[in-house]
Amino acid sequence: MLNHLFRIALVVLFGNSTLAQSTELSAKSLRKDGKLEASIEAYKADYIRSPDNWRNTYDLACAYALTFQKDSAFHYLNIALEKDTSLWALADADLYALIDDPRWSEIEKDQLKRNQGANSRLNEPEYTIKLLRLILKDQALNYYIHQARSYFMKEGNAPQWYYPVGAFQQKIIQENYDDLQRLLDEYGWPKYSSVGKIAADAPLLVINHHKSDSVRKLYLSYIKKMCFEKEGSCIEYAKIQDRILVNEDKLQIYGMQFRYNDKRDLEPFPIIDPKHVDQRRAKIGLEPLQEYLKRKINYNWTVEQSIK
């Protein structure tokens, strides 16, 4: 939590301009630009105007969590989740600061109860909770890494604070993989039909983000099998398959891996037989590459597609 005196200093120095910004920019824009304190004030203003808007209340809780203001985060999170029956919050990386607090276990228990009451019951709810926590940890530093990426796009180099964040991310990735192996030994490979679509993606995320291709190759055939049996994510399968190929300096199959070009813009790594990439993607239920690249990295894919 920010030191009280430091927060007073922020108000004295920046209070007027921050409030002015809040009226000009949406809370989401402020948050995206890394202005978390200003985004909190904007979310709070919206909360006062529309206390029944649980999505805004949830975003307010996330902003507090991103600034490690845990008491406020838990306060608004509990309010927001009263009207949400999904399990998404239990995998939301924005809430990473909360997971070692005893109150988080209550959040997990209460949200699982809401979900089970509103939806078809999960076959393995205990396993589901453990997998969701793996996902949350896997994505834990995404907000801060995205801020570093924005800095790189503007300045051409990574900010100094990125390096400890990157090192901590690698530590989390290894710990997650160790935890995953124990869970797989205890419960077996998770399926959509047993733990739900969100939780079943946990092994794929952990494996894809591991530093070693030997880990990805170890599980690739099974990940592919789950994709074709509609018991696992075909998107994550495509990412893992393409990452293995790119790391071996080979052409990727589905266009899921990106690199920075000389202008510091993201573009896909070279693709094998690019005129038929949409045909390959369609076979595993993926959207056309043009749509995917525009949505993910704002890249204009112009290769005309054909069928063979």
KACOR-V953024 format. One record per backbone hydrogen bond with DSSP energy under -0.5 kcal/mol. NH is the residue of the N-H (numbers start at 0). CO is the residue of the C=O. E is the energy in kcal/mol with one decimal. If there is no record, write none. Layout:
BEGIN
nh:NH co:CO e:E
nh:NH co:CO e:E
END
This chain:
BEGIN
nh:6 co:2 e:-2.1
nh:7 co:3 e:-2.0
nh:8 co:4 e:-2.3
nh:9 co:5 e:-2.0
nh:10 co:6 e:-2.1
nh:11 co:7 e:-2.6
nh:12 co:8 e:-2.7
nh:13 co:9 e:-3.1
nh:14 co:10 e:-2.2
nh:17 co:13 e:-2.9
nh:18 co:14 e:-2.4
nh:19 co:15 e:-1.9
nh:20 co:16 e:-2.5
nh:21 co:17 e:-2.3
nh:22 co:18 e:-1.1
nh:23 co:19 e:-0.9
nh:23 co:20 e:-0.9
nh:24 co:20 e:-3.0
nh:29 co:25 e:-2.2
nh:30 co:26 e:-2.4
nh:31 co:27 e:-2.6
nh:32 co:28 e:-2.0
nh:33 co:30 e:-1.7
nh:34 co:29 e:-2.7
nh:35 co:33 e:-1.3
nh:38 co:34 e:-2.2
nh:39 co:35 e:-2.3
nh:40 co:36 e:-1.8
nh:41 co:37 e:-1.9
nh:42 co:38 e:-2.9
nh:43 co:39 e:-2.7
nh:44 co:40 e:-2.0
nh:45 co:41 e:-2.1
nh:46 co:42 e:-2.4
nh:47 co:43 e:-2.4
nh:48 co:44 e:-1.8
nh:49 co:45 e:-3.0
nh:52 co:49 e:-1.9
nh:53 co:51 e:-1.6
nh:56 co:52 e:-1.9
nh:57 co:53 e:-2.5
nh:58 co:54 e:-2.3
nh:59 co:55 e:-2.1
nh:60 co:56 e:-2.1
nh:61 co:57 e:-2.3
nh:62 co:58 e:-2.3
nh:63 co:59 e:-2.2
nh:64 co:60 e:-2.2
nh:65 co:61 e:-2.5
nh:66 co:62 e:-1.0
nh:67 co:64 e:-1.8
nh:68 co:63 e:-2.8
nh:69 co:67 e:-1.2
nh:72 co:68 e:-2.0
nh:73 co:69 e:-2.9
nh:74 co:70 e:-2.1
nh:75 co:71 e:-2.3
nh:76 co:72 e:-2.3
nh:77 co:73 e:-2.3
nh:78 co:74 e:-1.3
nh:79 co:75 e:-2.5
nh:80 co:76 e:-2.6
nh:81 co:77 e:-0.7
nh:81 co:78 e:-0.7
nh:82 co:79 e:-1.6
nh:83 co:80 e:-1.4
nh:89 co:86 e:-1.2
nh:90 co:87 e:-2.4
nh:91 co:88 e:-1.0
nh:92 co:90 e:-0.6
nh:94 co:91 e:-1.9
nh:95 co:92 e:-2.0
nh:97 co:94 e:-2.2
nh:98 co:95 e:-1.3
nh:100 co:97 e:-1.8
nh:103 co:100 e:-2.2
nh:104 co:100 e:-0.6
nh:104 co:101 e:-0.6
nh:105 co:101 e:-0.8
nh:106 co:102 e:-1.7
nh:107 co:103 e:-2.6
nh:108 co:104 e:-2.4
nh:109 co:105 e:-2.8
nh:110 co:106 e:-2.6
nh:111 co:107 e:-2.2
nh:112 co:108 e:-1.8
nh:113 co:109 e:-2.1
nh:114 co:110 e:-2.5
nh:115 co:111 e:-2.7
nh:116 co:112 e:-1.7
nh:117 co:113 e:-1.6
nh:118 co:114 e:-2.4
nh:122 co:193 e:-0.7
nh:123 co:193 e:-2.0
nh:127 co:123 e:-2.2
nh:128 co:124 e:-2.1
nh:129 co:125 e:-1.7
nh:130 co:126 e:-2.2
nh:131 co:127 e:-2.5
nh:132 co:128 e:-1.8
nh:133 co:129 e:-1.3
nh:134 co:130 e:-1.9
nh:135 co:131 e:-2.4
nh:136 co:132 e:-2.3
nh:137 co:133 e:-2.5
nh:138 co:134 e:-2.0
nh:139 co:136 e:-1.3
nh:141 co:138 e:-2.2
nh:144 co:140 e:-2.4
nh:145 co:141 e:-2.7
nh:146 co:142 e:-1.6
nh:147 co:143 e:-1.8
nh:148 co:144 e:-2.2
nh:149 co:145 e:-2.3
nh:150 co:146 e:-1.9
nh:151 co:147 e:-2.3
nh:152 co:148 e:-2.4
nh:153 co:149 e:-1.5
nh:154 co:150 e:-3.1
nh:155 co:151 e:-2.6
nh:161 co:158 e:-1.8
nh:162 co:159 e:-1.0
nh:164 co:160 e:-1.2
nh:165 co:161 e:-3.2
nh:166 co:162 e:-2.3
nh:167 co:163 e:-2.3
nh:168 co:164 e:-2.2
nh:169 co:165 e:-1.9
nh:170 co:166 e:-1.7
nh:171 co:167 e:-2.2
nh:172 co:168 e:-2.5
nh:173 co:169 e:-2.1
nh:174 co:170 e:-2.3
nh:175 co:171 e:-2.9
nh:176 co:172 e:-1.9
nh:177 co:173 e:-2.2
nh:178 co:174 e:-2.4
nh:179 co:175 e:-2.7
nh:180 co:176 e:-2.2
nh:181 co:177 e:-1.5
nh:182 co:178 e:-2.2
nh:183 co:179 e:-2.9
nh:184 co:180 e:-2.0
nh:185 co:181 e:-1.7
nh:186 co:182 e:-3.4
nh:187 co:182 e:-0.6
nh:187 co:183 e:-1.4
nh:191 co:230 e:-1.3
nh:193 co:190 e:-1.3
nh:194 co:190 e:-2.5
nh:195 co:190 e:-0.6
nh:195 co:191 e:-1.6
nh:199 co:195 e:-1.8
nh:200 co:197 e:-1.2
nh:201 co:198 e:-1.9
nh:204 co:200 e:-2.2
nh:205 co:201 e:-2.3
nh:206 co:202 e:-2.6
nh:207 co:203 e:-2.4
nh:208 co:204 e:-1.9
nh:209 co:205 e:-0.6
nh:209 co:206 e:-0.8
nh:214 co:211 e:-0.7
nh:215 co:211 e:-1.1
nh:216 co:212 e:-2.9
nh:217 co:213 e:-1.6
nh:218 co:214 e:-1.2
nh:219 co:215 e:-1.1
nh:220 co:216 e:-0.5
nh:222 co:218 e:-2.4
nh:223 co:219 e:-2.6
nh:224 co:220 e:-1.9
nh:225 co:221 e:-2.3
nh:226 co:222 e:-1.8
nh:227 co:223 e:-2.3
nh:228 co:224 e:-1.7
nh:229 co:226 e:-1.5
nh:230 co:225 e:-2.8
nh:231 co:225 e:-1.2
nh:236 co:232 e:-1.4
nh:237 co:233 e:-2.4
nh:238 co:234 e:-2.1
nh:239 co:235 e:-2.4
nh:240 co:236 e:-2.8
nh:241 co:237 e:-2.5
nh:242 co:238 e:-2.2
nh:243 co:239 e:-2.1
nh:244 co:240 e:-1.7
nh:245 co:241 e:-2.8
nh:246 co:242 e:-2.4
nh:247 co:243 e:-0.8
nh:247 co:244 e:-0.8
nh:248 co:245 e:-1.9
nh:249 co:244 e:-2.8
nh:251 co:269 e:-2.1
nh:258 co:266 e:-2.8
nh:260 co:264 e:-2.6
nh:263 co:260 e:-2.2
nh:266 co:258 e:-2.5
nh:268 co:256 e:-2.4
nh:271 co:251 e:-2.7
nh:273 co:270 e:-0.7
nh:275 co:272 e:-2.1
nh:276 co:273 e:-1.2
nh:279 co:275 e:-1.8
nh:280 co:276 e:-2.5
nh:281 co:277 e:-2.6
nh:282 co:278 e:-1.3
nh:283 co:279 e:-0.6
nh:283 co:280 e:-1.2
nh:284 co:281 e:-1.6
nh:285 co:280 e:-2.7
nh:291 co:287 e:-2.1
nh:292 co:288 e:-3.0
nh:293 co:289 e:-1.7
nh:294 co:290 e:-2.0
nh:295 co:291 e:-2.7
nh:296 co:292 e:-2.2
nh:297 co:292 e:-0.5
nh:297 co:293 e:-0.8
nh:298 co:292 e:-1.6
nh:300 co:298 e:-0.9
nh:301 co:299 e:-0.6
nh:305 co:274 e:-2.6
END
